[in-house]
Amino acid sequence: MNFAVVGAAGLAVGLPEGNMGNSEVGHLTIGSGAVDYQVIVKINKIIADGLIGKQPALAGAFKAAVSGTGRLHLFGLLSDGGVHSHEQHLYAIVAAAKAAGVNRTFLHVCMDGRDTPPTSGAGYMEKLEAQLAEIGHGEVSSIFGRYWAMDRDKRWERVKKGYDVMCRAPGQCATTALGGVKAVLEARYAKEPPEKDEFIEPTGLVADGGIADGDVYVCFNFRSDRAREMFECVAVKPKFETGVLRKPAMCVQMTEYSSAFTSPIVFPPTTQSNGLCETVSKLGLTQFHVAETEKYAHVTFFFNGGREEPFEGEVRELKDSPKVATYDLEPKMAAEPVADAMVREIEAGVHTLLICNLAPPDMVGHTGFFDKAVEAAAHTDTCIGKIHDACAKAGVGLFIVADHGNCETMMFPDGSPMTSHSTTAVPFVAAVPVDCKVAFNRKEGGVADVAPTMLTYMGIDVPKEMTGISFF
């Protein structure tokens, strides 16, 4: 058994120094075997250079608003977590909209509480309201917890609640934000039981601030998976029955949320070539990828370097995540069906490379319930054991790594629950057959080193595009 500790946050995954890792960049970096500076770093530089309003898609959005209804709508997560969005990006876009001559800019704000402390949103809102006052432009029109407006598991009943408020469907009356939006949030926290950021009920705050026909809509989240569903409902068509159907003049996505969308993109995608899966495919070898719904995109699209379609010889299998409100209610999730699929394919002996994601430690870690996270971790350990035993019996190597930290830190020093990811380095374990005379050559590295290590073990040349360094 070989053991090392690898970085999965900050510069190790192409994020700013000190930023916590996340599932998207973690899987991208592991799968590519290289560190690619992520879009947040690129956006930060564009903003620092004063060029955000000059990006063609945004400039086009501002022009369409000015020449049309004069109304621009910005939707996204208010957070400095740097996982899905960043508050500095929102401030810069509002300032650029004012400079471009947009008459009114409405902000439809998702509250975080997962990548940030559960009731920190009032503080972020206070900063936002101060920034809007300083810029002299923009108004917070709607608020919603990310639970409702940033689903990624086709729970359309949640998305509908956010959509109906944002579009001011019949019966969605605006709430007067006396004392500012911060006061609205603080009142929600004071309820019994408290209504925390992630679960803030969708609420309209400006009576005429809903999306109307001919308006312009921009989503400023840079991470795609939790931006996709709401964007599709606004830009394409709602996936549910609704009393209102708005037709914006233009919709803009910060990054590519889906290759099926034709809307302009502020920061178009760049794909990484010759990652682990592409390298295996080019050799005519087959591979198997399996995960449950919550992590399926991560072991396919993200692990494959931002590629939607499977590589030649790639077989994919999806297991349904349990349909529960939060995963503390079902902490085992679908880890066992995923593990069983891996065992089945290992025993079949068809594929050269097999990849899975076991979701409970991350998804249950986000709930903040310590006992449930322990249960999730224990069940995941059991599932890993099943996979390990199958590998040992078949005489194949097993490589285990986390894509970021989370449930190893479940509370802050004051005892309050910590629901966000962490900057903790993660374990990387290689369990290889006893007759393989290989051992790790060091004890520390980064997650970009995983793919080169696996290829070296498999006897496959490491492509020049991989900047990670093999542990063998």
Stockholm file with secondary structure:
# STOCKHOLM 1.0

chainA/1-472         MNFAVVGAAGLAVGLPEGNMGNSEVGHLTIGSGAVDYQVIVKINKIIADGLIGKQPALAGAFKAAVSGTGRLHLFGLLSDGGVHSHEQHLYAIVAAAKAAGVNRTFLHVCMDGRDTPPTSGAGYMEKLEAQLAEIGHGEVSSIFGRYWAMDRDKRWERVKKGYDVMCRAPGQCATTALGGVKAVLEARYAKEPPEKDEFIEPTGLVADGGIADGDVYVCFNFRSDRAREMFECVAVKPKFETGVLRKPAMCVQMTEYSSAFTSPIVFPPTTQSNGLCETVSKLGLTQFHVAETEKYAHVTFFFNGGREEPFEGEVRELKDSPKVATYDLEPKMAAEPVADAMVREIEAGVHTLLICNLAPPDMVGHTGFFDKAVEAAAHTDTCIGKIHDACAKAGVGLFIVADHGNCETMMFPDGSPMTSHSTTAVPFVAAVPVDCKVAFNRKEGGVADVAPTMLTYMGIDVPKEMTGISFF
#=GR chainA/1-472 SS CEEEEEECSGGGGTSCTTCCCCHHHHHHHHHHTSCCCCHHHHHHHHHHTTCGGGSHHHHHHHHHHHHTTSEEEEEEEECSSSSSCCHHHHHHHHHHHHHTTCSEEEEEEEECSSSSCTTCHHHHHHHHHHHHHHHTCCEEEEEEEHHHHSCCSCCHHHHHHHHHHHTTCTTCCCCCCTTCHHHHHHHHHTSSSCCCGGGCCCEECSTTCSCCTTCEEEECCCCSTTTHHHHHHHHTCCSSCCSCCCCCSEEEESSCSCTTCCSCBSSCCCCCCSCHHHHHHHTTCCEEEEEEHHHHHIIIIITTTSCCSCCTTEEEEEECCCCCSSGGGSTTTTHHHHHHHHHHHHHHTCCSEEEECCCHHHHHHTTTCHHHHHHHHHHHHHHHHHHHHHHHHHTCCEEEECSSBCTTCCBCTTSCBCCSCBCCCEEEEEECCTTCCCCCSCSEEEGGGHHHHHHHHHTCCCCTTCCSCCCC
#=GC SS_cons         CEEEEEECSGGGGTSCTTCCCCHHHHHHHHHHTSCCCCHHHHHHHHHHTTCGGGSHHHHHHHHHHHHTTSEEEEEEEECSSSSSCCHHHHHHHHHHHHHTTCSEEEEEEEECSSSSCTTCHHHHHHHHHHHHHHHTCCEEEEEEEHHHHSCCSCCHHHHHHHHHHHTTCTTCCCCCCTTCHHHHHHHHHTSSSCCCGGGCCCEECSTTCSCCTTCEEEECCCCSTTTHHHHHHHHTCCSSCCSCCCCCSEEEESSCSCTTCCSCBSSCCCCCCSCHHHHHHHTTCCEEEEEEHHHHHIIIIITTTSCCSCCTTEEEEEECCCCCSSGGGSTTTTHHHHHHHHHHHHHHTCCSEEEECCCHHHHHHTTTCHHHHHHHHHHHHHHHHHHHHHHHHHTCCEEEECSSBCTTCCBCTTSCBCCSCBCCCEEEEEECCTTCCCCCSCSEEEGGGHHHHHHHHHTCCCCTTCCSCCCC
//
